Amino acid sequence: MQKDTANEPDLGLTIRRLRESRQLSLKEVAARSGLTQSFLSQVERNLTSPSVASLRKVAQAFGVPLTELFQGPVRPENRVVRRAERRQLIHPGRQWRDYLLTPSLTGKLQVILSVIEPGGGSGEEPYAHDSDEECVVILRGRLDFWVGPDRYLLEEGDSIVFESRIPHRNRNPGPEQTEVLWITTPPSY
């Protein structure tokens, strides 16, 4: 999959706009999220990349689902998501890009395609969410995957199913991009 940076969303700008639209200071968001003001400032200026766990804390501080950080129009009446119209979330510095393959998050299923560059991943801090179950399928490449204390090396064609509430994390250990399909029910982003 080729990298398209021309239409790449600006995560820091999106977070700053959410904060400003709610008339919150960095100090208030820090207090609500449990993250430091300096870290949040660096995220807003795209100087550092938040982990998935940190992004969830930021979204919770704003009282919005993580999908608020996705860019692009939401058309829940559609059943088809065209490749060129996929909503995406870029994790700057994490070398990770998510594409939402389901037309909305109002249904019972969420499907995300992740493209993870070599060395990229969710970060060292495991994360969990309120979904019931996830299935992860490796479409291309390899992925180190931790569920609780257990580590698995998943290769092309492998899959794993686990309860979403169990803390988990991942990292691409290989020299090439890894493409991963995430199927989650109910939607958690």
N, C-alpha and C positions, 0 to 999 in steps of 0.2 A: 504494500500500500504506500503510495507516495505521500509525502508530507506536504500539506497545503497550508502555508503560513499567511497567504494573502487575506484569508477570511478568518484567521485565528482569533478567537475571542480573548479579551484582555481580562483575566481573572481579577487582578488587582483593582482595575477600574470598576468592574462589576461590583466587587465588595464595597468599594468606597461609595459608589452610587447608592447601594442599598443602605449603607450607614447614614449617608447624608439625607436620603429620602425619609428616614425615620428620625432625623434630627438628633442623632446620637453622637457623642464624642468617642474618640478612641478609648478613653478611660472607661466609659460606660460599657462599650462592647467588650473590653478586656475583663471587666468585672462579671459580665454576664456569661462570658465564654470560658473563663479560667485561663485565658492566654494573656501574655504580656502586651502592654501598649506598644513597646518597641517592635515586637514580633509582628503585630497587626499592621503597624506602619510600614514595615518592610514588605509585608504581603501586598498591601495596597499599592506600593511602588514597584512591585514585581522584582524586588531585590532578593527575596527568598521564596521558597516553594513550600506551602503547607502540606502536611500529610493528609490523607483521607480523613483520619480521626480529627485533625485540626479543622478541616473544612466542615465537618459535621458540627463541631462545636460552634463555629462561626454562624452556620445556617441556623442552629438552634438559638443562638443569641439574638438573631433577627426574627425568630419565630416563623421561619419559612423552611420548606423542604429544600434539600440540597439541589433540586432541579432549578431553583431560582438562579443558580450559577451557570446553568446551561444557556447557550445562546441560540437564537433562531426562533421562528414562529411555532406556536403550538396550535395544531389543528386536530383536536380530538375526534372530529367527525370522520377523519380519514382512516382507512384501514391499511393503506399502503404508505410506506415510508420510502421515498425515492432516495437513492444514494446521495445525490446532490443536495437533498433537503434534510439530511440527518442533523439533529441538534447535537452539539458537541461540547465537551468540557475538556479544557486543556489543564493539565497539572504542571505548570511551569517549574522547571528545575527537577521535577520527579521523572521527567522523560516518559510521560504517560499521557495518552489522549483517549477519551471515551466518546463513543458515538451511540446515541440512543436509537435503537432499532424499533422500538414500539412507538406508535403515534402519540400516545399520551401516558400519563401515570395514573389515570383514573380507573384503569382496569384492574385485573387480578394478577397480571403478569408484567414483568419488566425484563427486557432483553437489551444488553449493552455489549457492544464490541469494543474491546480495549486494544490499543496498539501500544506496546511497551518497548521502549528502546533498550539496548544493552545497558545493564546496571540500574535501570529504572525500576520503579515499583511503588508500593503504597507507603513506604517509609518504615522506620524501625518500630514505630508505635502501633501495636495491633488495634484494630477497630472492630466494632460489632454494631448491629442495628436491629431494628424491631421487626424485620421480616421473619417469616417462618423458616424458609429453606432457600438454599442457593445451589445451583449446579454450575460448575465451571468447566468449560471445555477448551482444551488447547488446540487451536486451529493451525498454528504454525509456531515453531520455536520451542523453547523450554521455559518453565517457570518453577522457581522455588516457592512453595506454598506452605504456610504454617496455619494450622487450626488448633487453637489452644497451644499446648506444648509440643504437639506433633508436627514434624516437618516432612514434606513430600516433595520429591522432584518429579514434576509432571512434564511429559514430553508430548510432541505432536500426536493428536488422536486420543490422549488420556483425558479423563474427566474425574471430577470429585464432587460429591454431594455432602452438604453439612448444614447444621442449624446456624442461621445467620446471627443468632445471639451469642455464639461462641466467638471470642476475639480471634481475628485472623489477619494475616498480612501476606504480602508476596513480593517477589523480586525476580527480575529477568537475569539469570546468571550467565546467559550465553552471549556470543559475539554478534548475534543478529536480532532483528525485531522479533518480538513475540506477539502473536494475535490471539486474544482470549475472548471467548463468548461467555457472558455471565447471564444466567437465567435466574431471576429472583421472584419469589412470590410470598406475600404481596409486594408491590413496588416499595422501595425504600428510599430512592433518591428524591 
